[in-house]
Amino acid sequence: MTPTSVGMRCPECSRQRTKVHTARSISRSSDPVVTYTLIAVCVIAYLAESSSGGALTGSGAAGTVLLKGGLDGPAISMGHQYYRLLTSGFLHLNFEHILFNMIFLFFIGRILEPAIGRVNFAAVYLTSLFAGSFGALLFQPDSLTVGASGACFGMLGALMVVAHDRRIPIWSSGLGITLVINIVFSLTFAGISIGGHIGGFIAGLICGALVVELGERRGMRAAALAGCALVAVLSVVGAIAVAGGTGLTPNGLTL
């Protein structure tokens, strides 16, 4: 046996060298690149909205970009503008709307993305976005809906699953109270798409469970991503099925 700084080791083990990761290398590998990219896309989209007629601090007057890219059931059912299921998640009604969602995305994304990896995080986000679109159309098919809140609620749901799996207390960590505050906020203020929030949150829970159970515990990363893709496809199919509602034109704006 050979004496070392960590105790007695056999000659073969004492000759082994463990690769050292510095704080700098770890921080580089865990940078939330996808989170920052999503924020940049939302900001660019909002600037495009503003240039098309919306004011940066205005009351939410719908500009050309918002009207052509927002979630609109009649436009999807009769105009076959299915791209709205995606683009609506990157558009926002006013400055306060995008500010709140981007703060939410920034703090949750910086925790969740390094925890599950960039590819998994992107899959959770996009799946939650499509599920949020489905939920919004299911509850209010004839309203023009925009905002990243459905995807943000999905991230919160996935983070709660990951935290539970890693034995991080939901309530003492602040995740539980964050969820409660957002639920109360959604139910209290008019003009908020409750269906979008619920749809995104449920999808986040499902995707989080897939990433944890299949991707991490069983090493079936491809299967986890395939499961997320299936949830996204079902959300798109469901959204198209319920699009249109009872009206021919949107009767209001929801967030």
Rosetta silent file (secondary structure, phi, psi, omega in degrees, C-alpha in Angstrom):
SEQUENCE: MTPTSVGMRCPECSRQRTKVHTARSISRSSDPVVTYTLIAVCVIAYLAESSSGGALTGSGAAGTVLLKGGLDGPAISMGHQYYRLLTSGFLHLNFEHILFNMIFLFFIGRILEPAIGRVNFAAVYLTSLFAGSFGALLFQPDSLTVGASGACFGMLGALMVVAHDRRIPIWSSGLGITLVINIVFSLTFAGISIGGHIGGFIAGLICGALVVELGERRGMRAAALAGCALVAVLSVVGAIAVAGGTGLTPNGLTL
SCORE:     score description
SCORE:     0.000 S_00000001
   1 L     0.000  146.881 -177.919    0.000    0.000    0.000 S_00000001
   2 E  -115.560  125.942  178.259    1.159    3.530   -0.749 S_00000001
   3 E   -71.748  131.462  177.712    0.431    6.470    1.593 S_00000001
   4 E  -132.129  176.069 -178.702   -1.237    9.393   -0.214 S_00000001
   5 L   -66.681  -18.127 -179.797   -2.948   12.623    0.816 S_00000001
   6 L  -108.939   14.360  178.109   -6.305   10.840    0.742 S_00000001
   7 E   116.726 -170.056 -179.065   -5.184    7.743    2.657 S_00000001
   8 E   -80.637  130.174  179.414   -3.590    4.372    1.869 S_00000001
   9 E  -133.519  155.313  176.853   -3.920    3.237   -1.746 S_00000001
  10 L   -70.788  159.033 -177.414   -2.571    0.307   -3.727 S_00000001
  11 H   -56.405  -38.952 -178.941    0.387    1.045   -6.065 S_00000001
  12 H   -65.504  -43.115 -178.189   -1.806    0.845   -9.201 S_00000001
  13 H   -68.952  -36.186 -177.356   -4.402    3.287   -7.784 S_00000001
  14 H   -67.731  -22.540  178.797   -1.777    5.713   -6.507 S_00000001
  15 L   -84.231  -11.842 -179.592   -0.389    6.077  -10.011 S_00000001
  16 L   -74.380  146.151  178.448   -3.788    7.052  -11.426 S_00000001
  17 L  -120.049  126.667  179.840   -4.470   10.705  -12.053 S_00000001
  18 L   -89.473  132.852  178.234   -7.962   12.147  -11.816 S_00000001
  19 L   -65.125  129.053 -176.595   -8.935   14.814  -14.326 S_00000001
  20 L   -97.816  129.821  175.257   -9.447   18.093  -12.497 S_00000001
  21 L  -104.302  122.403  177.132  -12.325   20.404  -13.413 S_00000001
  22 L   -84.227  166.270  177.821  -11.824   24.018  -12.422 S_00000001
  23 H   -60.416  -35.051 -179.828  -14.646   26.385  -11.584 S_00000001
  24 H   -65.264  -44.907 -178.198  -14.018   28.123  -14.885 S_00000001
  25 H   -68.090  -36.659  178.701  -14.387   24.954  -16.959 S_00000001
  26 H   -66.455  -42.304 -179.175  -17.523   23.902  -15.087 S_00000001
  27 H   -65.717  -34.310  178.176  -19.172   27.293  -15.566 S_00000001
  28 H   -66.634  -42.146 -177.690  -18.433   27.219  -19.281 S_00000001
  29 H   -71.288  -19.388 -177.007  -19.983   23.793  -19.706 S_00000001
  30 L  -110.245   12.541  177.528  -23.102   24.840  -17.802 S_00000001
  31 L   -60.220  129.838 -179.230  -23.721   28.235  -19.376 S_00000001
  32 L   -77.642   69.298 -175.823  -27.475   28.487  -20.163 S_00000001
  33 H   -61.673  -42.826 -178.890  -26.926   29.265  -23.838 S_00000001
  34 H   -63.641  -40.777  178.355  -30.412   28.148  -24.894 S_00000001
  35 H   -59.284  -49.101  179.831  -32.005   30.342  -22.227 S_00000001
  36 H   -63.516  -36.980  178.905  -30.107   33.402  -23.391 S_00000001
  37 H   -65.133  -42.968  179.214  -30.934   32.603  -27.024 S_00000001
  38 H   -63.449  -40.683  177.257  -34.653   32.317  -26.286 S_00000001
  39 H   -62.054  -43.958 -179.972  -34.593   35.646  -24.448 S_00000001
  40 H   -61.677  -42.152  179.671  -32.801   37.271  -27.399 S_00000001
  41 H   -63.040  -43.423  179.638  -35.364   35.896  -29.863 S_00000001
  42 H   -63.787  -41.032  179.470  -38.263   37.211  -27.758 S_00000001
  43 H   -65.921  -43.665  178.613  -36.655   40.657  -27.461 S_00000001
  44 H   -61.873  -42.286  179.248  -35.974   40.834  -31.205 S_00000001
  45 H   -63.608  -37.767  179.837  -39.564   39.780  -31.902 S_00000001
  46 H   -68.647  -37.490  175.949  -40.849   42.462  -29.551 S_00000001
  47 H   -64.151  -37.652  176.746  -38.757   45.119  -31.262 S_00000001
  48 H   -65.385  -39.502  175.180  -40.205   43.950  -34.573 S_00000001
  49 H   -58.730  -45.953 -177.405  -43.684   44.278  -33.078 S_00000001
  50 H   -62.686  -39.136 -179.862  -42.911   47.813  -31.945 S_00000001
  51 H   -71.433  -17.898 -179.131  -41.661   48.826  -35.360 S_00000001
  52 L   -94.379    4.678  176.263  -44.864   47.501  -36.922 S_00000001
  53 L   135.901  -14.315  178.764  -47.143   49.726  -34.889 S_00000001
  54 L   -89.076  147.746  179.671  -46.954   48.740  -31.230 S_00000001
  55 L   -93.520  145.479 -178.889  -45.433   51.106  -28.669 S_00000001
  56 L   -59.527  -35.842  179.574  -42.632   49.993  -26.344 S_00000001
  57 L  -123.410   24.856 -175.747  -44.546   51.222  -23.309 S_00000001
  58 L   -78.645 -172.236 -175.064  -47.972   51.517  -24.835 S_00000001
  59 L   -87.184    4.747  177.162  -51.274   50.051  -23.770 S_00000001
  60 L   101.943   23.160  176.323  -50.942   46.994  -25.968 S_00000001
  61 L   -60.139  127.040 -174.441  -52.231   48.200  -29.324 S_00000001
  62 L   -74.417  122.404  176.169  -51.803   45.266  -31.671 S_00000001
  63 L   -90.592 -176.786 -176.768  -49.327   45.883  -34.464 S_00000001
  64 H   -62.892  -44.938 -178.573  -48.930   43.997  -37.734 S_00000001
  65 H   -62.486  -44.243 -179.081  -46.462   41.424  -36.385 S_00000001
  66 H   -64.099  -43.571 -179.277  -48.627   40.640  -33.376 S_00000001
  67 H   -66.408  -33.296 -177.855  -51.790   40.289  -35.455 S_00000001
  68 H   -88.467  -15.714 -177.283  -50.079   38.037  -37.996 S_00000001
  69 H  -116.560  -10.066 -179.382  -48.160   35.922  -35.491 S_00000001
  70 L   -71.981  162.526 -179.613  -50.436   35.676  -32.456 S_00000001
  71 E   -74.906  115.857 -173.396  -52.433   32.574  -31.587 S_00000001
  72 L  -138.363  108.708 -177.494  -55.742   32.958  -33.424 S_00000001
  73 H   -55.152  -51.487  179.361  -58.146   30.044  -33.705 S_00000001
  74 H   -59.461  -39.345  179.256  -60.048   31.243  -36.784 S_00000001
  75 H   -65.484  -32.893  178.868  -56.826   32.020  -38.657 S_00000001
  76 H   -75.013  -45.420 -175.745  -55.554   28.533  -37.893 S_00000001
  77 H   -73.573  -40.487 -176.303  -58.751   26.672  -38.766 S_00000001
  78 H   -98.543  -32.676 -179.463  -59.747   28.674  -41.851 S_00000001
  79 H   -96.551   -4.296 -179.753  -56.457   30.186  -42.980 S_00000001
  80 L    54.023   38.366  179.080  -54.329   27.136  -42.126 S_00000001
  81 L   -92.666   70.224 -174.108  -51.786   29.407  -40.458 S_00000001
  82 L   -69.959  -19.250  178.621  -50.368   26.675  -38.251 S_00000001
  83 L   -60.365  -21.209 -179.764  -47.137   28.569  -37.657 S_00000001
  84 H   -62.493  -26.294  178.072  -49.052   30.672  -35.119 S_00000001
  85 H   -61.625  -26.694  178.996  -48.860   27.767  -32.675 S_00000001
  86 H   -98.104  -49.298 -173.688  -45.110   28.481  -32.471 S_00000001
  87 H   -65.637  -28.895 -179.550  -44.722   32.199  -33.185 S_00000001
  88 H   -61.298  -27.231 -179.062  -47.303   33.227  -30.582 S_00000001
  89 H   -76.385   -6.387  179.251  -44.943   31.996  -27.868 S_00000001
  90 H  -112.982    2.592 -179.737  -42.306   34.564  -28.860 S_00000001
  91 L  -107.702  152.832 -178.521  -44.604   37.605  -29.085 S_00000001
  92 L  -140.236  151.409 -171.842  -45.736   39.858  -26.235 S_00000001
  93 L   -75.172  -41.033 -178.029  -48.461   42.421  -25.796 S_00000001
  94 L  -153.998 -178.169 -175.115  -46.532   45.225  -24.076 S_00000001
  95 H   -63.959  -42.389 -179.546  -43.344   46.054  -22.221 S_00000001
  96 H   -63.210  -36.550 -179.036  -44.580   44.816  -18.829 S_00000001
  97 H   -63.858  -50.896 -179.127  -45.656   41.536  -20.402 S_00000001
  98 H   -69.728  -33.861  179.956  -42.278   40.721  -21.961 S_00000001
  99 H   -62.857  -46.459 -178.835  -40.374   42.014  -18.915 S_00000001
 100 H   -63.446  -47.099 -177.610  -42.190   39.651  -16.537 S_00000001
 101 H   -66.425  -37.175 -178.932  -41.845   36.618  -18.810 S_00000001
 102 H   -71.987  -33.603  174.171  -38.166   37.236  -19.560 S_00000001
 103 H   -64.715  -43.375  177.267  -37.345   37.577  -15.854 S_00000001
 104 H   -59.007  -50.529 -179.441  -39.185   34.305  -15.270 S_00000001
 105 H   -60.978  -40.534 -177.439  -37.317   32.650  -18.154 S_00000001
 106 H   -63.419  -49.052 -175.051  -33.966   34.006  -16.996 S_00000001
 107 H   -74.196  -42.921  179.802  -34.149   32.716  -13.416 S_00000001
 108 H   -70.863  -41.157 -178.510  -35.804   29.353  -14.123 S_00000001
 109 H   -64.178  -37.125 -179.848  -33.708   28.711  -17.238 S_00000001
 110 H   -67.147  -20.655  177.543  -30.414   29.370  -15.456 S_00000001
 111 H   -92.364  -47.660 -172.438  -31.300   26.622  -12.989 S_00000001
 112 H   -73.960  -43.335 -174.735  -33.011   24.061  -15.222 S_00000001
 113 H   -60.623  -48.594  177.008  -30.821   24.165  -18.344 S_00000001
 114 H   -64.359  -26.161 -176.942  -27.516   23.267  -16.618 S_00000001
 115 H   -73.532  -35.807 -175.622  -29.355   20.598  -14.611 S_00000001
 116 H  -116.645   -6.259  179.316  -30.764   18.644  -17.570 S_00000001
 117 L    96.907  155.353 -174.494  -28.625   19.790  -20.501 S_00000001
 118 H   -65.768  -42.766 -177.478  -29.241   22.101  -23.432 S_00000001
 119 H   -65.212  -47.454  178.583  -30.947   19.603  -25.739 S_00000001
 120 H   -61.502  -40.955 -179.720  -33.355   18.401  -23.055 S_00000001
 121 H   -62.711  -45.216  178.447  -34.056   21.964  -21.997 S_00000001
 122 H   -61.351  -38.951  179.369  -34.873   23.033  -25.562 S_00000001
 123 H   -65.526  -42.859  178.722  -37.162   20.015  -25.920 S_00000001
 124 H   -63.314  -44.201 -176.909  -38.992   20.840  -22.678 S_00000001
 125 H   -63.288  -50.603 -176.969  -39.378   24.487  -23.643 S_00000001
 126 H   -66.787  -39.167  178.026  -40.727   23.898  -27.161 S_00000001
 127 H   -63.526  -43.048  178.589  -43.034   21.098  -26.042 S_00000001
 128 H   -65.115  -35.157  178.059  -44.442   23.288  -23.275 S_00000001
 129 H   -62.402  -48.218  179.397  -44.895   26.117  -25.776 S_00000001
 130 H   -65.248  -39.399  178.127  -47.001   23.916  -28.089 S_00000001
 131 H   -66.119  -35.141  175.640  -48.945   22.511  -25.134 S_00000001
 132 H   -64.531  -38.520  176.576  -49.570   26.068  -23.945 S_00000001
 133 H   -63.398  -41.824  177.873  -50.970   26.932  -27.370 S_00000001
 134 H   -61.546  -46.943 -179.877  -53.252   23.904  -27.162 S_00000001
 135 H   -63.124  -40.005  179.566  -54.468   24.894  -23.704 S_00000001
 136 H   -63.444  -43.513  178.972  -55.062   28.488  -24.749 S_00000001
 137 H   -69.216  -33.335 -179.392  -57.147   27.433  -27.753 S_00000001
 138 H   -65.460  -37.399 -178.527  -59.009   24.869  -25.681 S_00000001
 139 H   -87.764  -39.260 -176.242  -60.134   27.536  -23.186 S_00000001
 140 L  -138.448   76.984 -174.618  -60.412   30.566  -25.520 S_00000001
 141 L   -68.070  -20.848 -175.787  -60.425   29.515  -29.186 S_00000001
 142 L  -109.017   20.916  176.158  -61.577   32.907  -30.499 S_00000001
 143 L  -109.690  146.495  175.568  -59.092   35.117  -28.610 S_00000001
 144 E   -82.970  115.078 -173.363  -55.783   36.405  -29.914 S_00000001
 145 E  -117.853  136.078  177.811  -53.208   35.008  -27.476 S_00000001
 146 L  -140.907  160.690  173.972  -49.498   35.800  -27.211 S_00000001
 147 L   126.541  153.050 -179.822  -46.693   35.296  -24.707 S_00000001
 148 L   -91.868    8.303 -173.958  -44.036   32.888  -23.473 S_00000001
 149 H   -64.789  -33.633  177.736  -45.829   32.208  -20.190 S_00000001
 150 H   -61.638  -45.914  177.430  -47.044   28.767  -21.268 S_00000001
 151 H   -65.991  -37.294  179.048  -43.483   27.666  -21.977 S_00000001
 152 H   -65.027  -41.219  175.870  -42.291   29.318  -18.751 S_00000001
 153 H   -63.470  -34.618  176.732  -44.877   27.401  -16.721 S_00000001
 154 H   -63.418  -40.905  177.134  -43.631   24.257  -18.454 S_00000001
 155 H   -62.599  -40.347  179.158  -40.089   24.990  -17.294 S_00000001
 156 H   -63.563  -42.466  177.953  -41.353   25.457  -13.746 S_00000001
 157 H   -62.145  -44.754  178.949  -43.152   22.109  -13.908 S_00000001
 158 H   -64.317  -39.420 -179.797  -40.064   20.329  -15.230 S_00000001
 159 H   -65.022  -36.268  178.348  -37.866   21.976  -12.593 S_00000001
 160 H   -65.829  -38.367  177.618  -40.185   20.770   -9.834 S_00000001
 161 H   -65.885  -46.101 -179.609  -39.917   17.200  -11.134 S_00000001
 162 H   -63.499  -42.110  179.773  -36.120   17.400  -11.363 S_00000001
 163 H   -63.598  -42.384  178.336  -35.872   18.951   -7.890 S_00000001
 164 H   -62.788  -41.498  179.892  -38.070   16.223   -6.391 S_00000001
 165 H   -63.995  -32.869 -179.043  -35.977   13.514   -8.061 S_00000001
 166 L   -96.412   17.649  174.079  -32.795   14.998   -6.586 S_00000001
 167 L    59.861   38.729  173.827  -34.398   15.258   -3.152 S_00000001
 168 L   -98.110  119.069 -177.473  -34.586   19.026   -3.118 S_00000001
 169 L   -56.966  128.624 -177.107  -37.573   20.114   -0.964 S_00000001
 170 L   -65.494  -42.259 -174.327  -40.168   21.812   -3.165 S_00000001
 171 L   -80.494  -45.041 -179.123  -41.413   24.233   -0.513 S_00000001
 172 L   -69.573  -22.022  178.263  -38.191   25.161    1.233 S_00000001
 173 L   -80.299  -13.202  179.620  -36.520   25.695   -2.152 S_00000001
 174 L    95.158   -6.985 -178.714  -39.158   28.284   -3.094 S_00000001
 175 H   -68.374  -39.063 -179.355  -40.552   26.364   -6.085 S_00000001
 176 H   -63.356  -47.358 -179.199  -43.845   25.631   -4.366 S_00000001
 177 H   -68.141  -31.810  176.054  -44.525   29.224   -3.391 S_00000001
 178 H   -62.282  -42.697  178.209  -43.480   30.364   -6.887 S_00000001
 179 H   -64.055  -44.730 -178.622  -46.128   28.092   -8.373 S_00000001
 180 H   -62.551  -44.071 -179.907  -48.784   29.282   -5.923 S_00000001
 181 H   -60.790  -43.068 -179.035  -48.018   32.948   -6.601 S_00000001
 182 H   -69.615  -33.113  176.422  -48.263   32.416  -10.355 S_00000001
 183 H   -67.078  -45.903  178.515  -51.530   30.504  -10.026 S_00000001
 184 H   -61.245  -42.275  178.742  -53.046   33.259   -7.905 S_00000001
 185 H   -60.960  -42.421 -178.286  -51.755   35.858  -10.364 S_00000001
 186 H   -65.835  -35.278 -177.569  -53.279   33.939  -13.296 S_00000001
 187 H   -85.017  -18.865 -174.551  -56.672   33.665  -11.612 S_00000001
 188 H   -87.768  -44.268 -173.117  -56.763   37.221  -10.285 S_00000001
 189 L   -93.054  135.010  179.380  -55.939   39.396  -13.281 S_00000001
 190 L   -72.659  153.821  176.303  -58.195   39.556  -16.318 S_00000001
 191 L    86.540    7.802  179.641  -56.815   38.893  -19.772 S_00000001
 192 L  -101.076  135.085 -178.115  -54.466   36.077  -18.750 S_00000001
 193 L   -79.394   94.811  179.327  -54.642   32.778  -20.623 S_00000001
 194 H   -64.315  -39.845  179.731  -55.281   30.266  -17.857 S_00000001
 195 H   -61.553  -38.577  178.077  -55.494   27.459  -20.398 S_00000001
 196 H   -63.785  -40.629  179.480  -52.075   28.351  -21.777 S_00000001
 197 H   -67.203  -43.836 -179.362  -50.530   28.254  -18.312 S_00000001
 198 H   -65.489  -45.565 -179.649  -52.170   24.939  -17.416 S_00000001
 199 H   -60.726  -44.448  179.527  -51.249   23.318  -20.729 S_00000001
 200 H   -65.116  -41.497 -178.050  -47.635   24.400  -20.490 S_00000001
 201 H   -64.926  -43.771  179.084  -47.313   23.316  -16.857 S_00000001
 202 H   -62.995  -42.829  178.682  -48.722   19.831  -17.505 S_00000001
 203 H   -63.604  -37.856  177.523  -46.415   19.352  -20.476 S_00000001
 204 H   -63.215  -40.822  176.983  -43.469   20.464  -18.345 S_00000001
 205 H   -61.169  -45.222 -178.892  -44.326   17.892  -15.705 S_00000001
 206 H   -64.664  -48.020 -178.495  -44.534   15.139  -18.326 S_00000001
 207 H   -65.370  -38.667  176.724  -41.319   16.150  -20.080 S_00000001
 208 H   -60.808  -42.223  178.023  -39.499   16.525  -16.775 S_00000001
 209 H   -64.853  -38.809  178.445  -40.543   13.004  -15.812 S_00000001
 210 H   -64.248  -44.309 -179.454  -39.385   11.667  -19.185 S_00000001
 211 H   -63.729  -42.323 -177.988  -35.987   13.340  -18.871 S_00000001
 212 H   -71.099  -51.383 -172.827  -35.505   12.072  -15.312 S_00000001
 213 H   -73.649  -48.860 -177.067  -36.871    8.542  -15.699 S_00000001
 214 H   -87.282  -47.671 -174.127  -35.750    7.662  -19.214 S_00000001
 215 H   -71.865  -42.378 -174.392  -32.892   10.037  -19.895 S_00000001
 216 H   -96.295  -49.262 -175.978  -31.089   10.033  -16.539 S_00000001
 217 H   -73.380  -40.814 -175.039  -32.032    6.881  -14.672 S_00000001
 218 L  -104.158   -4.087  178.895  -32.139    4.489  -17.627 S_00000001
 219 L    68.999   19.894 -178.956  -29.756    6.255  -19.976 S_00000001
 220 L  -100.667   68.819 -175.199  -32.367    6.301  -22.764 S_00000001
 221 H   -64.149  -39.753  179.395  -31.854    9.897  -23.830 S_00000001
 222 H   -64.032  -38.671  179.268  -33.235    9.379  -27.323 S_00000001
 223 H   -66.286  -37.146  177.959  -36.392    7.824  -25.891 S_00000001
 224 H   -63.841  -44.148  178.460  -36.856   10.794  -23.565 S_00000001
 225 H   -66.256  -37.413  177.782  -36.570   13.224  -26.463 S_00000001
 226 H   -64.025  -37.746  177.293  -38.925   11.076  -28.527 S_00000001
 227 H   -64.350  -41.426  176.530  -41.445   11.222  -25.688 S_00000001
 228 H   -62.474  -42.110  178.823  -41.205   15.013  -25.592 S_00000001
 229 H   -62.463  -37.789  178.758  -41.668   15.116  -29.364 S_00000001
 230 H   -64.660  -43.242  177.395  -44.769   12.928  -29.050 S_00000001
 231 H   -61.232  -40.347  178.786  -46.287   15.286  -26.476 S_00000001
 232 H   -63.970  -43.696 -179.714  -45.542   18.215  -28.801 S_00000001
 233 H   -63.779  -44.779  178.558  -47.162   16.475  -31.777 S_00000001
 234 H   -62.398  -35.583  178.005  -50.255   15.582  -29.764 S_00000001
 235 H   -66.305  -41.606  178.677  -50.474   19.189  -28.586 S_00000001
 236 H   -64.759  -45.102  178.991  -50.308   20.476  -32.146 S_00000001
 237 H   -61.497  -44.328  178.365  -52.944   18.001  -33.305 S_00000001
 238 H   -63.793  -39.230  179.663  -55.177   18.925  -30.380 S_00000001
 239 H   -64.343  -42.859  179.280  -54.703   22.642  -31.013 S_00000001
 240 H   -64.977  -36.521 -178.081  -55.657   22.314  -34.664 S_00000001
 241 H   -66.268  -36.045 -176.942  -58.695   20.228  -33.703 S_00000001
 242 H   -97.312   -4.264 -178.303  -60.086   22.847  -31.316 S_00000001
 243 L   -63.721  148.500  176.303  -59.017   25.931  -33.309 S_00000001
 244 L   111.685  -50.361  178.794  -61.708   28.197  -34.624 S_00000001
 245 L    60.868 -140.432 -176.027  -64.161   28.215  -31.742 S_00000001
 246 L  -107.457  -16.928 -176.487  -67.433   29.969  -32.307 S_00000001
 247 L  -101.965  165.699  177.317  -66.313   33.302  -33.744 S_00000001
 248 L   -98.521  -16.763  178.385  -64.885   34.299  -37.104 S_00000001
 249 L  -136.714  153.654  178.244  -62.558   36.972  -35.736 S_00000001
 250 L   -61.932  138.415 -179.010  -60.624   37.336  -32.464 S_00000001
 251 L  -107.078    7.454  179.475  -62.672   39.102  -29.794 S_00000001
 252 L   177.146  167.936  179.161  -59.892   40.024  -27.408 S_00000001
 253 E  -106.689  134.080  174.675  -56.226   39.822  -26.430 S_00000001
 254 E  -127.325  155.620 -176.000  -54.945   37.394  -23.814 S_00000001
 255 L  -102.140    0.000    0.000  -51.463   36.939  -22.375 S_00000001
